[in-house]
C-alpha cells in the first residue's frame, strides 16, 4: 500500500497533472484536447499522461485513430482514506472559543 500511495502522491505532486485530472472530471478527452490548454509539446503532455496512467489515476484507450483519456476515480481512494485519517480533529471555532474564554475568565478585559 505504501508504494501505491507514493506513486499516487508523486503523480499528484505536479500542477500540470493535477490540472489534467481536473479537466478529466468533466468527461473523457482525446489526448490532443488534453494538450490544447497547455503551453508545452504534445510529447511533454504524453509524459504526464504516462505518469498518471502508471499511477492508475487515468486510463488511456485508442478509439479509432484517436487516443482517449479517462479518469479512474477509484485509484485515489487509498490516498483519500489515508488523508482522511488526519481530519479526525474538528477545526477550532474561534467564536465559540472566545465565548468560552469570556465565560471562564470574566475578569479579563473585554469579558
N, C-alpha and C positions, 0 to 999 in steps of 0.2 A: 504494500500500500504506500509506503514512503517513497519509493521510486516513482510510482504513479503520480503522487502529489507533487514531487519535484518536477516531473515532466509537465504537468498541468500548470503549475505556477511559473515555470520557466517560459512556457508558451504565452502565458498571460502577462508576462513582465514587459513586453514590448507594446508601445502605444499603437503602432500600426496594426498589430494582430488583434488588439482589443477593439480597434475601430472596425476591422473586418468582421469580427464576431457580432458587433452591434448592427452592422449592415445586414448580416445574415439572419438576425432576429425577425426581420420583415418577411423574407422569402428566400428561396433558393436563388442563386445568382450564377450567371456564366462568369468564368474567370476574367474575361475581358471587362465585364461590367464591374466586377470587384476592383479591378485595377484602375478603372476610369478616374475616380476622385483623387488618386494619389499621384504625387509628382515623383514617380520612380518608374523604372523599367518594368516590363511585364516579367522579365526574369527575376527581378527582385521580389515582386509580388508572389511569384511562383514559389520562391524560397520560403516566404512567410506562410503560404498555404501548405507547403510540405510540413513545416513545423507544427502547424495547427492540426494537420491530418495525423501525424505521428503521435500527437498528444491525445488523439481521439476526439478533439473538440469539433472537428468538421469531417465530413465525408466528401470525396470527390468522385464524380462518375461522368462517363462520357455518354452523351445523348446525341447520336448522330456524329457530327464533326465538332461539336461544342462540348467543352469540359465544364461541368457544373459543380458548384459548391453548396453543401447543405449543412446547416448547424446540427450538431449532435448534442443536445442539451443534457442528456443523461451523463455525459462524460464529466460534467462539472459537479455531479452530485457528491462525490467523495470530498472534493475541495470545499464545497458548501457546508457539508456536515462538519468537517474539521474546523472551518471558520466559525460556525455557529457555537462551537464549544467555548469560544471566547466571548460570546454575547450573553453569558449567563448572569451578568451583573446588570441591574437596572441602571439606566442613566440617572444622574442626580438631578432632581427637580429643585432648582435654586430658589424658586419662590417658596416652596414648601419648607426648604431648609431654613430660609430666612424667618419664616413664621415660627418654626420650631425653636430657633435661637431666641427670638423675641419672647416667646412664652417661657423658656427655661432661664433666660438671663434678663429679667425685666429691668434691672438697674443699669443696663448699658445704654449709652446714648442712642436714640432712635428706637428704643424698645419699650 
